[in-house]
Amino acid sequence: FFEPKHETIFSLVPRANTQYSTTSRFLRSGHTHTNMQQGGIDALQIKGQRESGQDVRTANVTAVQAVANIVKTSLGPVGLDKMLVDEIGDVTITNDGATILKMLDVEHPAAKILVELAELQDQEVGDGTTSVVIIAAELLKRANDLVRNKIHPTSIISGYRLAMREACKYIEEHMATSIDKLGKDTIKNCAKTSMSSKIIGSDDDFFADMVVEAAMSVQTINDMGDYKYPIGSINILKAHGKSAHESRLLKGYAINVPRSAQGMPKRVENAKIALLDINLQKTKMQMGVQVLVKDPRELEKIRAKELDITADRIKMILAAGANVVLTTKGIDDMALKYFVDAGVIACRRVPKEDMRRIAKATGGKMITSLGDMEGNESYDPAQLGTAGYVQEERVGDDEVMVIGDASQRKAVTMLLRGANDMMLDEMDRSIHDSLCIVQRTLESGKVVPGGGAVEAALSIYLEGIATTLGSREQLAIAEFAEALLVIPKVLAVNAAKDATDLVAKLRAYHHTAQTKPNKQHLAGFGLDLVNGVVRNNLEAGVLEPAMSKIKSIQFATEAALTILRIDDVIKLDKEQEEER
């Protein structure tokens, strides 16, 4: 399903004894002609291929299974990494479901839905991308089996919908625990759970503290009085060398850009920051402008004026009170002289993304032109951002500029150290996932036990619900309950443990928890994949935000239903351009 060498052509030769409707369907006007055969049967002819019914469903399920099988082995704390090499030979080694699927060049339209599903989970929650794809593929596979057994897709769809609603309700009411009840280490444990399957899992204590501290230090309160944790204001810088343990948290927003000239000061207090998207190089005439000069001395004047235009702009910015100037474009050597004389820090070629974040943090405004309404050039001091200090720090072989004590929003920078690019990129992705999880946990305030506990509990609960229904949905809900068990099964298989044995034990615990009133504490039991036993994951600190589980069940069900609804695929051929 990934870039097939030869596209499968589904032949559309009408079979004998097939009854076609007498009204020919025109699928592309001008390209369809009816062909009256013997016996007066009207044949449907399309410039393309058409596939319908069970064949389509089977093809879709096979495609989706193929995608899910790629990420299946990367699930869980003992999951394995994938190495992806793109067409120009760049290597990515990753464990993150969304990254793996994004880099695959998926051809099959149904499999593309899964790729989009993983991206959606990544945007909404930030973690759990692998499990959402596996659940969706399993739901679809089981739905296909039901359709083969002559159950109409509509019944399956309504059954799945009902199961999804009940599952989400059950998580919120019975599985979710408030953070306040579990103590202060809860947030750290959530971060550690998210990291456990990643490259930094071995140093999870060190990184979890760093992630939680970073998230806490950007805490803000919105107009409604709620605490928000904008992880966009946490910048992640990667620097070669040293070991992962040398990573640290820098107070302030750091950018990987040095001062433009050695004569500039290394530190500026009470910084007034001008954020420019303007070229501060010698002004050149626009392309296509012609100047006819009769006297060669006039040429010198033109050259001098070209220099003066930039000099005037710089003086205007300095007159507004700026003592730090950041621009996304270049700064000329001639222009640097003015900054050095004024004792101002100037940085060139600052990435636009960083500029936007600095503007938010310091309350400044990034300007793309100095022109004003009157047609003259001016710089308003109100557009300057303010910060406590700006200084250059040396990190490894590079210098970084740190903007500290920003006026509007607190900002911090996580400086990651590592042996090579691939490791640093994977650390960056892992840290990002953990930050998202910490943010979701802090904002929603509810956590659930991990290690397959939620899926096992839901499977038992939904089986109970299925038996109370007297309609066809009963079968669909029972299959939904079975499908959720794919998560604990895959976790156990990846850990090289006996999946059948472990999942049976886990289900027994959850059945007891739901049927016996004095055994409710067993609901927190999940898998311990290092020792291959069942343990209380609430106490062991294997936790995930409840929101992550609810969203992944919702998204997986929706994606499975979208693909299940398809029963006809018509693929039109590309038009041959007429020879001129």
N, C-alpha and C positions, 0 to 999 in steps of 0.2 A: 504493500500500500504506500510505500514511499518511493516516488519517482519510478514507476514501472517502466521497464525497457520497451515493452510493446503494449499498447492499450488494448484491453479486451474489447473486441467488437461483438456486440450482441446482434446476431443476424435477425433480420426482420422479415424473412421470407415467409409469407403466409402459409400455414400448414393446411393440408387438405382437410376437409370436413370441419374446418373452424367456421363458426358463424360470426360474421362481422356485421355491425349495424349498417343499415343502408345509407345512413347519413355519414358521409366521409368527414373525418375530423381534419380541419385545416390547421396545422400547427405552425406553418410558416407560409404566409400567402405568397403565391408566385413560385413556390418550390414544391408544392404538393399536387400530384395529379392522381385522379382515381383510375384504377386499372380494372376494367370490367373483364372478369375471367369467365370461363365456361360455367354454366350453372347460374350465371347472374350474381355471383357473390361479389360484393364490393370490397376490395382489399384496402387496408389502411397503409399508406406508404409515407414514411417520414424521411426527410433528409437527415438521418441520424440514427441513433439506437434507442430502443425503448425496452425497459425491463420492468416487470411489475409483479405484484403479489409476493409470495413467500421468498422467491429468489432474492428480491431487493433486501428484505429483512435479514436474510441469512448473510448476504454480502456486507450489509452495514454492521451486523454484529461481529463478523469476522474482522472487519477493519478496526472496529473499536477495541476488540480484544487484543489485536496486534499492538495498538498504541499503549493499552494498559499494561501489557506484558513487558514493555520496555521499562516502565517506571516501577513495576511491581517489586523488583529486587532491591530498590533503593529505599523501601519504606522501613521505618523503625530505627531503634538505636543501634542495631547491628546491620543496617542496610549497607549495600555496596555502592560505590560511586560509578558514574558513567564518564567515559571519555568521548568527547565529540570533536571531530575534525571537520572544519568547514571547507568550502571549495578552494580557498586560498591557503589552506594549510594551518590556520590558527587552531590551537588546541584549547578546549575548555574541559576541565574536569569538575564535575558537579554532582550534587546529591539532590538538588532542588528540582522537584517535579516540573514547576512552571518553566524553569530555564531549559531543562532537557527538551520539553515539548516545543518551546519557542524556537529552538535551534533546528528542530527536525523540519525537513521540507515535506510536509504532509500533503499528498495529492488528493486522497479520498475525501469527498465532501462531508461524509458522516464523521470521519476521524477528525476533521478540522473543528467540528463542534466541541470535541473533547479538549483540543488545544485552547480554544477560546474559554472553555470552562475553567481550565487551570489558571488562565490569566485573570479571569474574573475573581476567583478565590484569592489570588495573589493581591489584587487591588483591594478587595473588601476586607480580608482578614490578614493576609500577609504570610500565613503558614497553612499547612494542611492541604497543599496542592496535590501531593501524590495520592493521599487517601481519597480525595474527592473524585479523582479520575478512576481509581480502582472500584469504588462503590458504583459509579455510573455504569462502568462496563459490566459489572456483575448484575446490576438491576436489569440491564438491557438483555443480557444473555438469558436470564431467567424468564423475562417477559417473552422472549422469542420461543422458548420451550412451551410456554402456555399457549401461544398462538398456534403452534404446531398441534397442540392437543385440542384444537377447535374452540378456543375461548376467544371471543372477539376483542380486538385491541381496546375498544372503548371501555369494556368492563375492566380490563387491566389498568387502563389509565385512571379510572375513577377509584379503583382499589389502591393504587400507588399513592394517589393524592391524599386519600383518607389516611393511609399509613403514615405519610409524611407529616400530616397535621398532628396526628396522635403522638408520633415520635417526638416532635418539637415540644409539644405540650408536656410530655412526660419528662423530658430533660429539664425544662424550666421548673416544673413543680417538684420532682422527686430526686433528680440527680445533681442539680446545681447547688453549690454551697457558697455562702457569702464569704468574701475574703476576710472580713473582720473576725469571723469565728475561728479561722485557721491560724491566725497569728501573722507576725510581720515577715516571716520568711516565705510566705506564699508567693509573692511577686517574683522573688529570686528563683523559687522552685519552678514557676511557669517558664522563666527564661531558660533554666537548665534543661527542662523537658524539651523545649523547642530546639536547643543546641545539641541534644543527645545524639541525634542522627547525623550531625554535621562534622566537619573536619575539626572544629574546636571543642568537640564533645569531651576530649580527654582533659582539657583545661577549663571545664565548665564553671567551676567555682570562681576562678579569676575573672572570666569574661562575663558571667552572670552579674557579679557585683558591678562591673564596669557599665553594663547595659542598663541596669536598674538606676545607677547613679546618674547616667546620662539622661534617662527618661525623666527622672525626678527633677533634674536641674533645668528642664525646659517647661516645667509645669506652669500653666497660666489659668486664669479664671475667666470664663466668657460672660456675656451680658446676663445670661440666665443664672449665673452663680455656680455653674458646673465647672469642675476641674477638667482641663483639656491638656493633652500632651502632644503638641505638634512635633512629630518626629522629623518633620521636614527641616527644622532648625538645628538638627544634629548633623554635622558634616562628617563624612568618613574619609580620612586621608590615608593613602597607602604609601609606605616607604620601604624600599628594599633593605635587607640586612637585619642582623640580630635575630632573636627568636620571637615567637608569638608572645612569650611572657613579657617582652619589653614593650608591648603595646601600652599606650596610656591615654588618659583623658586630658585634653587641654581645655582650660576654662577660656571661653571666647570662641569666636568663629575664625578658623584658620584657613588660609588659602595657599595653594602651592605655588606662590609667585614671589620672587625676591624683590628687593628694591631695585629701581632701574639704574641707579648710579651709586658708586661707593661713597661719594661725598655727602649723601643724605644722612640725616640722623637715624639711629637704630630704634629710637623710641620717641613717641609723641604723646604727651599727656593731653587730656581734654580734647580729644580729636574731633575735628569738624571735617567730615568726609564728603568729598565731591565725587559723585558716581557718574561717569561720563561714558557715552557710547559714541565718542567722537574721535577722529584722528587728530592727534596733536603733532603731526609732522608738517614739514614745509608745505604750504598750500600750493597746490599745482592748479594750473588752468584746467577747466573742464575739457574733455575730449571734444574736438571739433571747433574750439574757439580759436579764431585767427586774429592776430594783432599785427598790423602793418606798421613798422617803425622806420622813420626816415633818418633819424639820428642815432648812431650806435650808443650814445650816452644814455638815451632813453631806456635801453635794454637793462643797464645797471639799475636804473630806478625801479623797473618792473621786478627785477630779482630782489631788490631790497624790500619792496612792498610785499612780495610773497612771504618774506621772512617776518615782516612786521605784522601781517594779519594774524599769524599763529601767536606771535609774541603778545599782541593785544588781547587775544582770547585768554592766554595764560594769566596775564596781569588782571583781567576781569575776574577770573575765578579766584585768584589769590586775594584780590581786593574784597571779595565777598566773605573772606575770613577762613577759607579752606586751608587746613594744614596737612591733609592727606588727600591725594588725588588718585583715584583708581579709574583706569579706562580699559575698555575691551579692545581698543585698537592700539596703534603704535604711538611712541613718543620719540621725536627726533633728538639727536645729540644736542643740537642747537637749543631745542626747547628744554632739555634737561638742565641746562645751565641756569635758567631762571628759577627752577625748583630748588636746585642745590643752593643758590644764593639766598633764597627765601627760607631755607631750613625746613623744607617740606618733604614728606615722603611721597614719592610717586611710583605707581606700579603700572606696567603695561601688560596687554594681552591677558587680562583677567577673564576667565570663562563667564559667559553671560548668566549661566545658571547660578554661579556663586554671587554674581552682582545682584540678582533678584533677591536672593536670600539675605544678603548684607543690607539691601534697601529695606527689607521688612524688619530686620533686627535693629537697625539704627534709626529708622524713621526717615531715611533720606529718599530721594527720588532719582531714578536713573533717567538721564536726559539724552536724547538722540540728536538734539540740535540746540544751538544757542540763540536761534532766531526768535524774536518776540512778535507780538501782534502788529507793531508799528513797522516791521520790516528791518529793524536794527538788531544788533546782537547785544544780549544782556544776560547776566546770571543772577538769579534771585537767591539770596542767602537762605531763604526758607527751604530750598531744595537740598541743603546740606544735611547729611546724617550725623548724629552725634554718638560718641562712645567715650568710655573712661580713658582708654589708651589704645594706641596701635603700636605694636613692636614686632621686630623681626627676631625669630628664634631659629636656631640651627637644629635641624633634625636629620641625623644620618649625614648624607652628603649634600642635602638640599637645605635651602632656607625657606621658611614659611612665614607669612605675615599673620599675626594673631590680632584680631579685633576684640578687645576685652571690654566688659561692662557696657554692653550695648544698651541704648536708652529704652527701646521699645520692647524688645523680646530678649530673653536670655538665650544665649546660643552656646553650644559646646561642640568640641571636635574630638572625634575618636581617631587616634593615630594608630594605625595597624602596622606592625612590623612582621616580616616573614621572609622566607628563603627565596621564593620566586613569584613571578606574576600569577601563575595559576593558583598558587596557594593563597595569595593575597585576595584575588578575585573571589575565591570560594569563601574566604573568611568574611569578606565584605557582604556577600549574599546571606551568610549565616547570621551575621550581626543584624542585618536588616530584618530578617525574619523574626529574630528574637525581640528586636525593638518593637515591631508591629504587635507581637503577642503581648509584650509588657503593656503597650499602649491600650490594647483591647481589654486586657485584664483590669487595668486601673480604671478605665472609663466605664466598663460594664459592671465590675464588682462581683462577678459570679464565676466560679471555676467548677470543673468536673474532673473526676479521676481519669487518668489516661491509661495506656496499656490495654486497650480493647475492652475496658470496663463498661463504657457507655454502650458500645455496640452489642455486647453480650446481654446487658440488661434490657435493651430495646428489643432484642430478638425474642427473649422470653415473654416480654410484655405484649408484643404485637402478636405472637402466636396465641396468647390468651384471648386477645381481642378478635382474632380471625375466627376462633371457634364459636364466638357468640353471634357471628353474622350468619344469616341464612341465605345470603345471596351469592352471586358469582364472585363478588369482590373478595370473598373469603380466601379463594385460592391465590389471588394477587397479593393479599396482605401476608399470607403465609410465606409466599416466595420472597416478599420484601424482607420479612424477618430473617429468612435464611441468608439472603444476599448480604445483610449487614455483617454476618459472621465472617465474611471474607477478610475483614481487617484483622481480627485476632489470628485467623489462620495464616495469613501472609506474614504477620509479625513473627509467629512461631517458626514458620518455615525458614524465614530469613535468618533466624537465630540458630538454625540447625537443631531445632528441638522437635519433639514429636507433637505435631500440630493436633492430630485427632484427640490424643490423650489430654493435652492442655486445655483445648477448647471445651471438651466434655466436662472437665473439672470446673472450669470457669462458669459454664452454664449451670452446673449443679449449685454452685455458690449463689448465683443470682436468683435461681428458682427458689432456693430456701429464703433468701432475703425478701422476695416478693410475696411468699405464701405464709411465712411464719412471722407473727407480729413482733416477737422479741429478738428477731435476728436481722433487723433492718441495717445494722452496721455493716453487714456483708456486702451491701450495695457498692461499697467503695473498692471491692476487690478487682484486681486486674492482673495482667501477666508481668512477671519479673523475668525479663528475657536473658539476663546474664546467668542466673542460676537455674532457669527453666522451671520455676514454680509459680504458684498463684499466691499473691500477697495483697495486703491492704495498701493500695496506691495512694489513698488520701493521706495516710500516715507516712508513707515512704516519700511523699513529696513529688509524685509524678502527676502533674496537674496541667490542664489546658483550660483556656477561657471557654465558658459554656457557649458563647457566641460563635466560636470557631466550629464547634460540632454542629450547632443548629444550622448555620449557614451552609456547611458542607453537605448536610443531608438534603437541604432545600435545593441547592444548586445541582447536586448529583441527580436528584429525582427529576427536576425540570429538564436537564440535558437528556436523560434517558427517555423521557416522554417525547421530547422533540424528535428524537431519532425513531422512536417506536411508531410515531404517527405516519411516517413515510411509507407508502406502499407502491409508489410508481416513480421510476427515474427515467426522464427523457433527456438524452444528451444530444444536442444538435451538432452537426458537423460544422467545421469552419467553412465559411463561404469561399469558394475558389474565386480569386479575382479574375475578371474577364481579361483576356489578352487584348491589349490595345493595338 
